[in-house]
Amino acid sequence: MCESLDSDMDRTSGTHSRVAVRPPRADDAPVAVIVDDSLTVRMDLAAAFEAAGFKAQPCATATEARAAWTRAAAVVVLAAVPDADGVALARELRASPATAAVPIVMLSSAAATPGGTGELQTAMVCIAQPYDRDEVVARARELIGARAAQPDERPTVLVIDDSPTFVEEVRRALDRAGYAVMTVASGEDGLRIAAAHRPAALIVDGQLPGMDGPTVIRRIRLDLALRSMPCLLLTGSDARGAELQALHAGADAFVRKEGELDVMLARLGAVLRRSCGAPDEVTPLLDPKRILVVDDSEIYLQAVAATLRSAGYEVVMATSGETALELLAAQPVDCVLLDRMMPGIGGMETCRRIKASSLREVPLIMITAADDRPAMMEGLAAGADDYILKTDDLALLNARVDAQIRRKQLDDDSHRRREALLRSELDAAEAHAARLAAEAQAAVAHELARQNRELEAFAYSVSHDLRSPLRSIDAFSLALLEDEAVTLGENGRGYLRQVRASAQRMRQLIDDLMLLSRIGRTELKRKPVSLSEIAHSVAAELERTAPERRVAFGVRAGLVADADAGLIRVLLENLLGNAWKFTAKRARACIDFGAIDSDDGLAFFIQDNGAGFDRAYASNLFTPFARLHSEKEFAGTGIGLATVHRIVERHGGRAWAEGAVGVGATIFFTLPGATAGR
């Protein structure tokens, strides 16, 4: 069955501003999924989005919508469809990880505003019907930009002109000059884009439909966050008063349109050179403001909404206090216009509830048809920020809204300045405390460095003083064994061999202790190191020391880490040396070096099938001098694994061990920047 094209005409605004440039369609254009049961609405919004450079995907049912937004939608415009309502579809979008962040523009009527959408408000905006299609597209762009803005390092220039031909010429000229360009065709859209994107400069035509160029500039100059933006006013007029009008409006420069693009670029460069920019922390007054209008008169409601929209405001409408409170729970607003006399809870009670909630700072203007002084006093006492009579002069109402929002911005700015002052005082106090702490830390570090130097000198002295007598003991014992072997007898020779072994073990212990001490002081020289190559080299050296042994070495290829090559060699010499030692009693020994994934990232391991250890003592393995086997079973100093642990810690890693008696042991360790080739 065909749908009527006339039955839904009242749901659109019927008037649309011209689009300055129709961007070309492309396969990578953002997709706008439009969900509505009205063919008229779908066609109208599809045309608007396609003119703005989107790829429109109209959907008449929820089933079509689900299939469409699964294909990477950039924005979804929701209304009502026969098989689901907009809120239910919005919840579906948010529930799926694939579409949870997709921006949503929800169209709703004043009488049927969706309630209970507070949990959906991330990247979502509600627009009351009858809608303005340019506003729908603009809000969609803002949501997409907030979701994933791709910053352009070039300064951005906003061009406002309703001539597509001239805009394209200006765009090309600016692009060649190194500027990023944004274009709109109306002053109202220009103010909205300026507030949302903060361009580096503004170029605006003096003659525009609706709000003209001088008015745009005056509005910019009234905005605390945008007033420093450089503005160039264009004109096609040669009248003598044109330049004077432009400068009185607040323009920084005046350029005639005909054949003066080079002049325009020169003036633009000049004003940008002396521009200081806008304070980033100030919210623009012209940032799209949302006004909630609450009145039980549909005619008055539409008239006020039309006036405010023409001034660049976004309007949300409600016909009762109850609906207004539901709307406020679902989405923030910047000002409330509230009729005093309405069915239901009425304007006074609605005002009291708003001012008693977290929205107490939102400006509220109460409207009444009765010129009643006591009623005005009651309204102000209830919390209203202003009180105005209903008249046909809606421009006055618009001015009151402007004044309230401007006052709110000034109050917010004053509050921010007070907070900034307090923060600066706190920062100064913290800086002073940090300076004192740094000085104390420097003093401690200096003292520690001095003590470390003394300890290092002491360790060197002790090492040197101990090595000399040990060398003498070993040398004289060897001389006795060689020269007096017959005289000494078997017992004497045995005693001397024990003396030599003890001296050699003591010398090895001193060497290991000195190595452990140096590891804590050595500066790390990090670079990509192939652990696999070092492991192959160490394994080959071990095999040369005992060629009669049959040991199966398995080394995984491609193991790399960001580490100190010298220390990594010491680490692997200790670990592979331990595995070689503790598998000495195996007829068929196996030693493997590999890597596995762990909670700390890639973990290297060295595994053997040797003597193993009691896992109850695993935590003691990395303690200096801790030995789980006697000297008669396996020789050693008890320093090797402590050295391994110190090296791993110096690199920011972790070491641990697993094993079982008679089964073998596995030592694990992690290193930063570790990778494993396949």
TANORRA-V541255 format. One record per backbone hydrogen bond with DSSP energy under -0.5 kcal/mol. CO is the residue of the C=O (numbers start at 0). NH is the residue of the N-H. Records with the same first field share a line. If there is no record, write none. Layout:
BEGIN
CO: NH + NH
END
This chain:
BEGIN
5: 8
7: 10
8: 11
10: 130
17: 19
20: 22
25: 28
29: 54
30: 32 + 73 + 74
31: 33 + 56
32: 34 + 76
33: 35 + 58
34: 78
36: 38
37: 41
38: 42
39: 43
40: 44
41: 45
42: 46
43: 47
44: 48
45: 49
46: 50
47: 51
48: 53
49: 52
50: 22
53: 55
54: 31
56: 33
58: 35
59: 81
60: 64
61: 65
62: 66
63: 67
64: 68
65: 69
67: 70
68: 72
69: 71
73: 102
74: 32
75: 77 + 104
76: 34
77: 106
79: 36
80: 83
83: 80
84: 88
85: 89
86: 90
87: 91
88: 92
89: 93
90: 94
91: 95
92: 95
95: 98 + 99
98: 101
102: 75
103: 105 + 124
104: 77 + 106
105: 126
107: 128
108: 111
109: 112 + 318
116: 119
117: 120
120: 123
122: 103
124: 105
126: 107
128: 109
130: 12 + 132
131: 135
132: 136
133: 137
134: 138
135: 139
136: 140
137: 141
138: 142
139: 143
140: 144
141: 145
142: 146
143: 147
144: 148
148: 150
150: 152
154: 179
155: 199 + 200
156: 158 + 181
157: 159 + 202
158: 160 + 183
159: 204
161: 163
162: 166
163: 167
164: 168
165: 169
166: 170
167: 171
168: 172
169: 173
170: 174
171: 175
172: 176
173: 178
174: 177
179: 156
181: 158
183: 160
185: 189
186: 190
187: 191
188: 192
189: 193
190: 194
191: 195
192: 196
193: 197
199: 229
200: 157
201: 231
202: 159
203: 233
205: 207 + 212
208: 186 + 210
210: 186
211: 215
212: 216
213: 217
214: 218
215: 219
216: 220
217: 221
219: 222
221: 223
222: 225 + 226
225: 228
229: 201
230: 251 + 252
231: 203 + 233
232: 254
233: 205
234: 256
238: 241
239: 243
240: 244
241: 245
242: 246
243: 247
244: 248
245: 249 + 250
246: 249
252: 232
254: 234
256: 258 + 259
259: 263
260: 264
261: 265
262: 266
263: 267
264: 268
265: 269
266: 270
267: 271
268: 272
269: 273
271: 274
278: 281
283: 286
288: 290 + 313
289: 333 + 334
290: 292 + 315
291: 293 + 336
292: 294 + 317
293: 338
295: 297
296: 300
297: 301
298: 302
299: 303
300: 304
301: 305
302: 306
303: 307
304: 308
305: 309
306: 310
307: 310 + 312
308: 311
313: 290
314: 127
315: 292
317: 294
319: 323
320: 324
321: 325
322: 326
323: 327
324: 328
325: 329
326: 329 + 330
333: 362
334: 291
335: 337 + 364
336: 293
337: 366
339: 341 + 346 + 347
342: 320 + 345
344: 348
345: 349
346: 350
347: 351
348: 352
349: 353
350: 354
351: 355
353: 356
356: 359
358: 361
362: 335
363: 365 + 384 + 385
364: 337
365: 387
366: 339
367: 389
369: 371
370: 372
371: 375
372: 376
373: 377
374: 378
375: 379
376: 380
377: 381
378: 383
379: 382
385: 365
387: 367
391: 393
392: 395 + 396
393: 397
394: 398
395: 399
396: 400
397: 401
398: 402
399: 403
400: 404
401: 405
402: 406
403: 407
404: 408
405: 409
406: 410
407: 411
408: 412
409: 413
410: 414
411: 415
412: 416
413: 417
414: 418
415: 419
416: 420
417: 421
418: 422
419: 423
420: 424
421: 425
422: 426
423: 427
424: 428
425: 429
426: 430
427: 431
428: 432
429: 433
430: 434
431: 435
432: 436
433: 437
434: 438
435: 439
436: 440
437: 441
438: 442
439: 443
440: 444
441: 445
442: 446
443: 447
444: 448
445: 449
446: 450
447: 451
448: 452
449: 453
450: 454
451: 455
452: 456
453: 457
454: 458
455: 459
456: 460
457: 461
458: 462
459: 463
460: 464
461: 465
462: 466
463: 467
464: 468
465: 469
466: 470
467: 471
468: 472
469: 473
470: 474
471: 475
472: 476
473: 477
474: 478
475: 479
476: 480
477: 481
478: 482
479: 483
483: 487
484: 488
487: 491
488: 492
489: 493
490: 494
491: 495
492: 496
493: 497
494: 498
495: 499
496: 500
497: 501
498: 502
499: 503
500: 504
501: 505
502: 506
503: 507
504: 508
505: 509
506: 510
507: 511
508: 512
509: 513
510: 514
511: 515
512: 516
513: 517
514: 518
515: 519
516: 520
517: 520 + 521
523: 525
524: 564
526: 562
528: 530 + 560
529: 533
530: 534
531: 535
532: 536
533: 537
534: 538
535: 539
536: 540
537: 541
538: 542
539: 543
540: 544
541: 545
543: 546
545: 548
548: 550
549: 588
550: 552
551: 590
553: 555 + 592
555: 558
557: 559 + 676
558: 530 + 531
559: 674
560: 528 + 562
562: 526 + 564
563: 567
564: 568
565: 569
566: 570
567: 571
568: 572
569: 573
570: 574
571: 575
572: 576
573: 577
574: 578
575: 579
576: 580
577: 581
578: 582
580: 583
581: 610
582: 585
588: 551
589: 608
590: 553
591: 606
592: 555
593: 604
595: 602
597: 600
600: 597
601: 670
602: 595
603: 668
604: 593
605: 666
606: 591
607: 664
610: 661
612: 614
613: 616
614: 617
616: 619
617: 620
619: 622
622: 625
624: 626
629: 633
637: 624 + 625
638: 642
639: 643
640: 644
641: 645
642: 646
643: 647
644: 648
645: 649
646: 650
647: 652
648: 651
650: 671
653: 669
655: 667
657: 665
659: 662 + 663
663: 612 + 659
664: 607
665: 657 + 667
666: 605
667: 655
668: 603
670: 673
671: 561
674: 559
END
